[in-house]
Amino acid sequence: MDILKSKLQDVIDKRMTEFYDYLRLDSVSTQDRKIPETVEYVKNMLEKTGGEVQVLDDLGGNPVVYGFFPAGEKGNKDKTLLFYNHYDVQPEEPH
């Protein structure tokens, strides 16, 4: 059990570092700040965790980062789980 806890803690520590790196991105879409860099970061993060990624940048507005994770060997391919989130943040002082 201690080995499992140790491995889990290693994964958490690594992921938290990546999460903090992501939070440091100054991605304010209303001010066109760091959107391309944030799109690339999210794309790489999804690919690194096994996702198939498309950046949809022809829809008007900021790009949409679409990630797909196929069901594993024992997964149910007939079901879908959808996450929706923004990769940008609000400005310090909204206009």
Solvent accessible surface area in square Angstrom, and as a share of the most:
residue,aa,sasa,rsa
1,M,166,0.74
2,D,113,0.59
3,I,131,0.66
4,L,112,0.56
5,K,124,0.53
6,S,61,0.40
7,K,128,0.54
8,L,101,0.50
9,Q,92,0.41
10,D,90,0.47
11,V,82,0.47
12,I,74,0.37
13,D,76,0.39
14,K,113,0.48
15,R,92,0.34
16,M,76,0.34
17,T,82,0.47
18,E,25,0.11
19,F,97,0.40
20,Y,107,0.41
21,D,60,0.31
22,Y,46,0.17
23,L,102,0.51
24,R,171,0.62
25,L,42,0.21
26,D,60,0.31
27,S,3,0.02
28,V,1,0.01
29,S,22,0.14
30,T,110,0.64
31,Q,59,0.26
32,D,119,0.62
33,R,65,0.24
34,K,97,0.41
35,I,8,0.04
36,P,98,0.61
37,E,86,0.39
38,T,1,0.00
39,V,11,0.06
40,E,87,0.39
41,Y,57,0.22
42,V,17,0.10
43,K,53,0.22
44,N,70,0.36
45,M,64,0.28
46,L,38,0.19
47,E,76,0.34
48,K,126,0.53
49,T,63,0.36
50,G,53,0.51
51,G,9,0.09
52,E,101,0.45
53,V,27,0.16
54,Q,106,0.47
55,V,49,0.28
56,L,60,0.30
57,D,102,0.53
58,D,123,0.64
59,L,115,0.57
60,G,63,0.61
61,G,78,0.75
62,N,63,0.32
63,P,31,0.19
64,V,67,0.39
65,V,28,0.16
66,Y,103,0.39
67,G,30,0.29
68,F,93,0.39
69,F,102,0.42
70,P,70,0.44
71,A,38,0.30
72,G,48,0.46
73,E,174,0.78
74,K,196,0.83
75,G,40,0.38
76,N,82,0.42
77,K,158,0.67
78,D,139,0.72
79,K,149,0.63
80,T,128,0.75
81,L,143,0.71
82,L,148,0.73
83,F,167,0.70
84,Y,178,0.68
85,N,132,0.68
86,H,119,0.53
87,Y,31,0.12
88,D,37,0.19
89,V,78,0.45
90,Q,145,0.64
91,P,13,0.08
92,E,130,0.58
93,E,138,0.62
94,P,104,0.65
95,H,196,0.87
